[in-house]
Amino acid sequence: MAFDLKSIRRGKSVHAPRIFLYSTHGIGKSTFAAGAPDPIFICTEDGLGSIDTASFPLAKSSDDVLNAIKTLYTEDHQFKSVVLDSADWLEAILQREIETKHDAKELAFGKGALILAEKWREILDGLNALRNDKNMIVVIIGHTEIKRFDSPEVEPFDRYQPKLQARASALVQEWADAVLFANFRTIVKKDDVGFNKTVARGITTGERLLYTSETPAYLAKNRYGLPAVLPLSWDAFSDALTASAS
């Protein structure tokens, strides 16, 4: 391929989105992903419950995950979206495989994190092939944890972030076109307890929201210029995506 001035392109490149959605337990991550066009799930945890959607048998090894990806790449099918559910359960599988194959000396001094990142990269490359060559939407689902963030600008603070090893988490976030955080809407109510003192309580309305841009409270990003907050539904996300492309 010639890299010269004639090879320069203008305009937007339209590709199926790569989404990493993470949140607390039970908020509806799988339900959100099941709303994507003609989805099929690659499950590393048995969490689909009563959701009526297509899925491969429960993956118990990295080979199972890679074989599912290969099947979608090489065989004819009508699926338009692939969902990996979930990232942290897959990472636990990868960690066990690494610890079985390597001794402690081989994993010391951060070498284990490098091996894990390479395992993740292999899976992400496979998902990229489905997106680039098969035009499939890719959704990776993950759970969250609260960890301290040491900011170089302000005092350290706690925030939500994906429940993944740091290097692997950075790799998945970089891969994704949209890193989305889901949570219940929370309202802070202050009650007067007397003696000029108040007590603040967090109250949820039950409304489930999708956050698309980073704040001190959580990690998020998107490459589409989406609204900062959306309802947690595939239709709301899809409509916003379509509006941003117009």
C-alpha contacts under 8 A as a table, 3 or more apart, distances in Angstrom:
res1	aa1	res2	aa2	distance
2	A	7	S	6.88
3	F	6	K	7.87
3	F	7	S	5.91
4	D	7	S	5.45
4	D	8	I	7.20
5	L	8	I	5.55
15	H	131	R	7.53
15	H	132	N	7.29
15	H	135	N	6.97
16	A	131	R	6.19
16	A	132	N	7.86
16	A	135	N	5.78
16	A	136	M	6.06
16	A	137	I	4.97
16	A	138	V	7.63
17	P	131	R	7.89
17	P	137	I	5.46
17	P	138	V	6.53
17	P	177	D	6.18
17	P	178	A	7.59
18	R	131	R	7.78
18	R	137	I	6.24
18	R	138	V	4.83
18	R	139	V	6.04
18	R	175	W	7.64
18	R	176	A	5.06
18	R	177	D	5.17
18	R	178	A	6.56
19	I	138	V	6.11
19	I	139	V	4.67
19	I	140	I	6.14
19	I	176	A	5.47
19	I	177	D	6.05
19	I	178	A	4.97
19	I	179	V	6.10
19	I	180	L	7.38
20	F	139	V	5.86
20	F	140	I	4.76
20	F	141	I	5.97
20	F	142	G	7.38
20	F	172	V	7.64
20	F	173	Q	7.28
20	F	176	A	6.06
20	F	178	A	6.26
20	F	179	V	4.82
20	F	180	L	6.13
21	L	29	K	7.14
21	L	139	V	7.27
21	L	140	I	6.24
21	L	141	I	5.00
21	L	142	G	6.14
21	L	179	V	5.99
21	L	180	L	4.72
21	L	181	F	5.94
21	L	182	A	7.32
22	Y	29	K	7.38
22	Y	141	I	5.73
22	Y	142	G	4.39
22	Y	143	H	5.05
22	Y	144	T	6.05
22	Y	162	P	6.30
22	Y	179	V	7.92
22	Y	180	L	6.43
22	Y	181	F	5.28
22	Y	182	A	6.44
23	S	27	I	7.21
23	S	29	K	7.36
23	S	142	G	6.77
23	S	143	H	5.12
23	S	144	T	5.17
23	S	162	P	7.86
23	S	181	F	5.68
23	S	182	A	4.99
23	S	183	N	6.26
24	T	27	I	6.52
24	T	143	H	5.76
24	T	144	T	5.53
24	T	145	E	7.85
24	T	182	A	7.61
24	T	183	N	6.98
25	H	143	H	6.88
26	G	29	K	7.59
27	I	182	A	7.49
27	I	183	N	6.90
27	I	184	F	7.56
27	I	208	R	7.16
28	G	31	T	5.05
28	G	32	F	6.12
29	K	32	F	5.13
29	K	33	A	6.37
29	K	141	I	6.77
29	K	182	A	7.86
30	S	33	A	5.06
30	S	34	A	5.98
30	S	48	L	6.75
30	S	85	D	7.59
30	S	141	I	7.45
31	T	34	A	5.00
31	T	35	G	6.51
31	T	51	I	7.02
32	F	35	G	5.40
32	F	36	A	7.37
32	F	232	L	6.88
32	F	233	S	5.41
32	F	234	W	5.43
33	A	36	A	5.49
33	A	39	P	7.68
33	A	83	V	6.78
33	A	139	V	6.81
33	A	234	W	6.97
34	A	39	P	6.18
34	A	51	I	7.72
34	A	53	T	6.61
35	G	39	P	7.71
35	G	233	S	7.51
35	G	234	W	5.36
35	G	235	D	7.45
36	A	39	P	5.95
36	A	81	S	6.46
36	A	137	I	7.99
36	A	234	W	6.17
37	P	79	F	7.74
37	P	80	K	5.74
37	P	81	S	6.00
38	D	78	Q	7.32
38	D	79	F	5.00
38	D	80	K	5.15
38	D	81	S	5.94
39	P	53	T	7.12
39	P	54	A	6.78
39	P	79	F	5.77
39	P	80	K	6.06
39	P	81	S	4.39
39	P	82	V	5.50
39	P	83	V	6.89
40	I	53	T	6.85
40	I	54	A	4.84
40	I	55	S	5.09
40	I	56	F	7.48
40	I	79	F	6.53
40	I	81	S	6.34
40	I	82	V	5.07
40	I	83	V	6.18
41	F	53	T	7.68
41	F	54	A	6.29
41	F	55	S	4.36
41	F	56	F	6.34
41	F	82	V	5.89
41	F	83	V	4.65
41	F	84	L	6.02
41	F	85	D	6.89
42	I	55	S	6.04
42	I	56	F	5.61
42	I	57	P	7.71
42	I	58	L	7.33
42	I	59	A	7.05
42	I	65	V	6.80
42	I	68	A	7.05
42	I	82	V	7.33
42	I	83	V	5.97
42	I	84	L	4.91
42	I	85	D	6.19
43	C	46	D	6.76
43	C	47	G	7.96
43	C	55	S	7.21
43	C	56	F	7.02
43	C	57	P	7.36
43	C	58	L	5.34
43	C	59	A	5.90
43	C	84	L	6.05
43	C	85	D	4.81
43	C	86	S	6.63
44	T	58	L	5.82
44	T	59	A	4.98
44	T	60	K	6.47
44	T	84	L	7.68
44	T	85	D	5.97
44	T	86	S	5.98
44	T	89	W	5.89
44	T	90	L	5.73
45	E	58	L	6.92
45	E	59	A	7.83
45	E	85	D	6.71
45	E	86	S	6.55
45	E	89	W	6.35
46	D	49	G	7.50
46	D	58	L	6.93
48	L	51	I	5.58
56	F	59	A	7.73
56	F	68	A	7.17
59	A	62	S	7.60
59	A	64	D	5.17
59	A	65	V	5.98
60	K	64	D	6.47
60	K	93	I	7.15
61	S	64	D	5.21
61	S	65	V	6.75
61	S	93	I	6.17
61	S	94	L	7.53
61	S	97	E	7.99
62	S	65	V	5.12
62	S	66	L	6.20
62	S	90	L	7.62
62	S	93	I	7.02
62	S	94	L	6.54
63	D	66	L	5.00
63	D	67	N	5.86
64	D	67	N	5.13
64	D	68	A	6.22
65	V	68	A	5.20
65	V	69	I	6.38
65	V	123	I	7.85
66	L	69	I	5.06
66	L	70	K	6.09
66	L	123	I	6.62
66	L	126	G	7.28
67	N	70	K	4.88
67	N	71	T	6.06
68	A	71	T	5.08
68	A	72	L	6.41
69	I	72	L	5.23
69	I	73	Y	6.25
69	I	126	G	6.38
69	I	127	L	6.91
69	I	130	L	7.64
70	K	73	Y	4.95
70	K	74	T	6.01
70	K	126	G	7.60
71	T	74	T	5.36
71	T	75	E	5.63
72	L	75	E	5.75
72	L	76	D	7.48
72	L	77	H	7.29
72	L	130	L	7.41
73	Y	129	A	7.53
73	Y	130	L	6.07
73	Y	134	K	7.13
79	F	82	V	7.54
79	F	136	M	7.71
80	K	135	N	7.39
80	K	136	M	4.94
80	K	137	I	6.36
81	S	136	M	4.97
81	S	137	I	4.42
81	S	138	V	5.85
81	S	139	V	7.60
82	V	136	M	6.77
82	V	137	I	6.26
82	V	138	V	5.11
82	V	139	V	6.30
83	V	138	V	6.00
83	V	139	V	4.68
83	V	140	I	5.75
83	V	141	I	7.38
84	L	87	A	6.94
84	L	138	V	7.97
84	L	139	V	6.28
84	L	140	I	4.76
84	L	141	I	6.16
85	D	89	W	7.94
85	D	140	I	6.29
85	D	141	I	5.14
85	D	142	G	7.13
86	S	89	W	5.50
86	S	90	L	6.23
86	S	140	I	6.66
86	S	141	I	4.91
86	S	142	G	5.19
86	S	143	H	7.69
87	A	90	L	5.10
87	A	91	E	6.12
87	A	140	I	6.50
87	A	141	I	5.94
87	A	142	G	4.94
87	A	143	H	7.72
87	A	164	L	7.68
88	D	91	E	4.86
88	D	92	A	6.25
88	D	142	G	5.99
88	D	143	H	6.78
88	D	163	K	6.19
88	D	164	L	5.89
89	W	92	A	5.08
89	W	93	I	6.50
90	L	93	I	5.08
90	L	94	L	6.29
91	E	94	L	4.91
91	E	95	Q	6.04
91	E	164	L	7.28
92	A	95	Q	5.05
92	A	96	R	6.27
93	I	96	R	5.25
93	I	97	E	6.33
94	L	97	E	5.14
94	L	98	I	6.16
94	L	116	L	6.88
94	L	119	K	7.20
95	Q	98	I	5.10
95	Q	99	E	6.11
95	Q	116	L	6.98
96	R	99	E	5.16
96	R	100	T	6.09
97	E	100	T	5.13
97	E	101	K	6.25
98	I	101	K	5.21
98	I	102	H	5.92
98	I	112	G	7.66
98	I	115	I	7.60
98	I	116	L	7.47
99	E	102	H	5.32
99	E	103	D	6.69
99	E	104	A	7.87
100	T	103	D	7.59
102	H	106	E	5.90
102	H	107	L	6.81
103	D	106	E	5.44
103	D	107	L	6.61
104	A	107	L	5.14
104	A	108	A	6.11
105	K	108	A	5.22
106	E	111	K	6.74
106	E	112	G	7.40
107	L	110	G	6.64
107	L	111	K	4.79
107	L	112	G	4.26
107	L	113	A	7.87
108	A	111	K	5.63
108	A	112	G	6.63
109	F	112	G	7.85
110	G	113	A	5.38
110	G	114	L	6.68
111	K	114	L	5.10
111	K	115	I	6.34
112	G	115	I	5.14
112	G	116	L	6.15
113	A	116	L	5.02
113	A	117	A	6.11
113	A	165	Q	7.57
113	A	167	R	6.73
113	A	168	A	7.67
114	L	117	A	5.09
114	L	118	E	6.35
114	L	167	R	7.78
115	I	118	E	5.14
115	I	119	K	6.38
116	L	119	K	5.06
116	L	120	W	6.26
116	L	168	A	7.06
117	A	120	W	4.99
117	A	121	R	6.05
117	A	167	R	6.57
117	A	168	A	5.16
117	A	171	L	7.39
118	E	121	R	4.90
118	E	122	E	6.32
119	K	122	E	5.31
119	K	123	I	6.68
120	W	123	I	5.24
120	W	124	L	6.16
120	W	168	A	6.81
121	R	124	L	5.02
121	R	125	D	5.97
121	R	171	L	7.72
122	E	125	D	5.16
122	E	126	G	6.41
123	I	126	G	5.10
123	I	127	L	6.36
124	L	127	L	4.98
124	L	128	N	6.01
124	L	172	V	7.84
124	L	175	W	7.64
125	D	128	N	4.93
125	D	129	A	6.29
126	G	129	A	5.12
126	G	130	L	6.64
127	L	130	L	5.14
127	L	131	R	6.35
127	L	138	V	6.89
128	N	131	R	4.98
128	N	132	N	5.86
129	A	132	N	5.15
129	A	133	D	5.53
129	A	134	K	7.20
130	L	133	D	5.59
130	L	134	K	4.90
130	L	135	N	6.39
130	L	136	M	5.65
130	L	138	V	7.98
131	R	134	K	5.58
131	R	135	N	4.56
131	R	136	M	4.54
131	R	137	I	6.10
131	R	138	V	6.71
132	N	135	N	5.52
132	N	136	M	7.59
142	G	162	P	6.62
142	G	163	K	7.07
143	H	162	P	6.06
143	H	163	K	5.64
144	T	160	Y	6.28
144	T	161	Q	5.52
144	T	162	P	4.58
144	T	163	K	4.83
145	E	160	Y	5.66
145	E	161	Q	5.68
145	E	162	P	6.23
145	E	163	K	5.35
146	I	158	D	6.32
146	I	159	R	5.35
146	I	160	Y	4.57
146	I	161	Q	6.29
147	K	158	D	5.37
147	K	159	R	5.74
147	K	160	Y	6.59
147	K	161	Q	7.09
148	R	156	P	6.64
148	R	157	F	5.50
148	R	158	D	4.25
148	R	159	R	6.43
149	F	156	P	5.55
149	F	157	F	5.40
149	F	158	D	5.79
149	F	159	R	6.82
150	D	155	E	7.19
150	D	156	P	4.54
150	D	157	F	6.85
151	S	154	V	5.61
151	S	155	E	6.52
151	S	156	P	5.69
151	S	157	F	7.83
152	P	155	E	7.98
158	D	217	A	7.20
159	R	216	P	6.57
159	R	217	A	4.56
159	R	218	Y	5.26
159	R	219	L	7.95
160	Y	217	A	6.07
160	Y	218	Y	4.55
160	Y	219	L	6.79
161	Q	218	Y	5.92
161	Q	219	L	5.76
162	P	169	S	6.81
163	K	169	S	7.91
164	L	168	A	6.47
164	L	169	S	5.30
165	Q	168	A	5.37
165	Q	169	S	5.84
166	A	169	S	5.06
166	A	170	A	6.23
167	R	170	A	5.23
167	R	171	L	6.32
168	A	171	L	5.01
168	A	172	V	6.25
169	S	172	V	5.22
169	S	173	Q	6.12
170	A	173	Q	5.11
170	A	174	E	6.07
171	L	174	E	5.20
171	L	175	W	6.18
172	V	175	W	5.02
172	V	176	A	6.24
173	Q	176	A	5.29
173	Q	179	V	6.38
174	E	177	D	7.82
176	A	179	V	6.24
177	D	221	K	7.89
177	D	222	N	5.76
177	D	223	R	5.64
178	A	212	T	7.26
178	A	220	A	7.52
178	A	221	K	5.61
178	A	222	N	4.11
178	A	223	R	6.40
179	V	212	T	6.78
179	V	219	L	7.60
179	V	220	A	4.91
179	V	221	K	5.07
179	V	222	N	6.21
180	L	210	L	6.53
180	L	211	Y	5.75
180	L	212	T	5.12
180	L	213	S	7.79
180	L	219	L	7.96
180	L	220	A	5.32
180	L	221	K	6.76
180	L	222	N	7.81
181	F	210	L	5.82
181	F	211	Y	5.11
181	F	212	T	6.75
181	F	218	Y	7.25
181	F	219	L	7.16
181	F	220	A	6.15
182	A	208	R	7.06
182	A	209	L	5.61
182	A	210	L	4.53
182	A	211	Y	6.06
182	A	232	L	7.00
183	N	208	R	5.79
183	N	209	L	5.56
183	N	210	L	6.77
184	F	204	T	6.40
184	F	205	T	7.35
184	F	206	G	5.97
184	F	207	E	5.54
184	F	208	R	4.49
184	F	209	L	5.95
185	R	204	T	5.69
185	R	205	T	6.06
185	R	206	G	6.69
185	R	207	E	5.49
185	R	208	R	6.15
185	R	209	L	6.43
186	T	202	G	6.17
186	T	203	I	5.49
186	T	204	T	4.42
186	T	205	T	6.58
187	I	202	G	5.69
187	I	203	I	5.12
187	I	204	T	6.08
187	I	205	T	7.54
188	V	200	A	6.33
188	V	201	R	5.54
188	V	202	G	4.58
188	V	203	I	6.13
189	K	200	A	5.57
189	K	201	R	5.21
189	K	202	G	6.30
189	K	203	I	6.97
190	K	198	T	6.05
190	K	199	V	5.46
190	K	200	A	4.35
190	K	201	R	6.27
191	D	198	T	5.30
191	D	199	V	5.24
191	D	200	A	6.42
191	D	201	R	7.84
192	D	196	N	7.48
192	D	197	K	6.12
192	D	198	T	4.46
192	D	199	V	6.59
193	V	196	N	7.59
193	V	197	K	5.76
193	V	198	T	5.52
193	V	199	V	6.85
194	G	197	K	5.56
194	G	198	T	7.33
204	T	207	E	7.53
208	R	231	P	6.31
208	R	232	L	5.48
209	L	229	V	6.71
209	L	230	L	5.79
209	L	231	P	4.65
209	L	232	L	4.76
210	L	229	V	5.66
210	L	230	L	4.97
210	L	231	P	5.67
210	L	232	L	4.97
211	Y	214	E	7.93
211	Y	220	A	6.88
211	Y	228	A	5.79
211	Y	229	V	4.72
211	Y	230	L	6.48
212	T	220	A	5.38
212	T	221	K	5.40
212	T	222	N	6.09
212	T	226	L	6.84
212	T	227	P	7.03
212	T	228	A	5.10
212	T	229	V	6.24
212	T	230	L	7.87
213	S	219	L	7.49
213	S	220	A	4.77
213	S	221	K	4.61
213	S	222	N	6.69
213	S	228	A	5.35
213	S	229	V	7.97
214	E	217	A	7.83
214	E	218	Y	6.07
214	E	219	L	4.94
214	E	220	A	4.38
214	E	221	K	5.90
215	T	218	Y	5.64
215	T	219	L	6.73
215	T	220	A	7.65
216	P	219	L	7.74
222	N	225	G	6.65
222	N	226	L	6.93
223	R	226	L	7.96
224	Y	241	L	6.89
224	Y	244	S	6.18
224	Y	245	A	7.47
225	G	244	S	6.29
226	L	240	A	6.26
226	L	241	L	6.75
226	L	244	S	6.50
227	P	230	L	6.77
227	P	240	A	7.42
230	L	236	A	6.66
230	L	237	F	6.93
231	P	236	A	6.18
231	P	237	F	7.73
232	L	236	A	7.21
232	L	237	F	7.69
233	S	236	A	5.38
233	S	237	F	6.40
234	W	237	F	5.07
234	W	238	S	5.91
235	D	238	S	5.04
235	D	239	D	5.98
236	A	239	D	5.21
236	A	240	A	6.22
237	F	240	A	5.20
237	F	241	L	6.12
238	S	241	L	4.97
238	S	242	T	6.13
239	D	242	T	5.13
239	D	243	A	6.16
240	A	243	A	5.04
240	A	244	S	6.15
241	L	244	S	5.19
241	L	245	A	6.43
242	T	245	A	5.26
242	T	246	S	6.55
243	A	246	S	5.37
